[in-house]
Amino acid sequence: MNHEDISRSLAARGTVRTLRQPEELPLLRDHLLRLDRDSRYDRFHGFMDDSFIERYAEKCADDGTVVIAYIEGGVVRGAAELHPPDQSPDSLPEIAFSVEACVRRQGVGSILFRKLIAEARSKGYHSLRITTGVQNQAMRALANKFGAHLTFRHGESTGNIDLTAQPQPEPVKPAIVTPADLARAMIGFNRAYWKLLLRMYGWGRTA
Ligand SMILES: CC(C)(COP(=O)(O)OP(=O)(O)OC[C@H]1O[C@@H](n2cnc3c(N)ncnc32)[C@H](O)[C@@H]1OP(=O)(O)O)[C@@H](O)C(=O)NCCC(=O)NCCS
């Protein structure tokens, strides 16, 4: 099966759209809770227990985080998070991704990334930051694909994505994934979590 065939089959199965706040955020929670052990480790830098994930999703529901989801049959199977800039010390919006194993390597992460960039541009952001574990080859590949220049430090790789250097976005609309979206997508832990974590446990500067 070539990339275009894979894209068409995804388009037939799922949609990509922004979750409504706060009522649809339980869908994010349930998605994150379905991640397997290794994925949780990669996604949350080692924080893997259910109660952490439940609190994390609750926090996202009321702190202005935008969640763009890949949805199949009413179930969120992939998510891209755009955290508000005020959660990072240098006011850069942080982003993060998660795709369940059953739909990986089919372009879902790429579709979500593309939509997230369009959303960030519509908010007037000029740059985004992504942080992931050095060992996380999948996320590094995905970030590189969208122009992140990752640098390595203390077991993390961090990269900024300069939105002014990207091609003009498609208009942001409540998205039904079209074969064209998917075809384009096929071609093409971050500090916010630490901040969220610190706030959740009452250790943060702004807690
Ligand atoms: C990282 C993640 C979101 C990628 O999602 P995905 O839907 O599989 O991504 P895509 O199918 O769009 O693949 C994107 C690119 O990464 C590459 N890639 C994906 N998985 C890879 C892997 N395990 N090793 C090497 N490259 C990989 C793909 O080949 C693709 O490149 P291409 O288009 O040039 O072929 C997914 O693996 C995941 O959720 N991991 C666990 C959570 C996590 O690590 N989150 C990151 C913290 S911010």
The ligand as an ORCA input file, in Angstrom:
! r2SCAN-3c Opt
* xyz 0 1
  C       5.365     10.506     17.818
  C       3.992     10.082     17.324
  C       2.986     11.170     17.698
  C       4.036      9.912     15.784
  O       2.705      9.686     15.332
  P       2.412      8.973     13.904
  O       0.966      9.117     13.628
  O       2.959      7.596     13.928
  O       3.265      9.885     12.906
  P       3.264      9.824     11.300
  O       2.677      8.537     10.837
  O       2.641     11.070     10.803
  O       4.817      9.823     10.984
  C       5.543     11.034     10.940
  C       6.952     10.773     10.459
  O       7.699     10.176     11.527
  C       8.251      8.953     11.084
  N       8.151      7.980     12.159
  C       7.028      7.646     12.822
  N       7.313      6.709     13.743
  C       8.643      6.470     13.653
  C       9.524      5.610     14.354
  N       9.091      4.800     15.345
  N      10.836      5.635     14.018
  C      11.298      6.446     13.033
  N      10.488      7.290     12.324
  C       9.176      7.299     12.636
  C       7.387      8.504      9.928
  O       8.126      7.677      9.055
  C       6.974      9.786      9.289
  O       7.950     10.235      8.360
  P       7.632     10.191      6.778
  O       6.341     10.946      6.572
  O       8.825     10.852      6.192
  O       7.478      8.757      6.462
  C       3.578      8.707     17.945
  O       4.609      7.772     17.697
  C       3.304      8.759     19.435
  O       2.210      9.125     19.853
  N       4.294      8.385     20.296
  C       4.062      8.300     21.739
  C       3.866      9.653     22.392
  C       5.044     10.562     22.141
  O       6.178     10.150     22.062
  N       4.749     11.871     22.047
  C       5.774     12.872     21.841
  C       5.922     13.785     23.028
  S       5.741     15.465     22.507
*
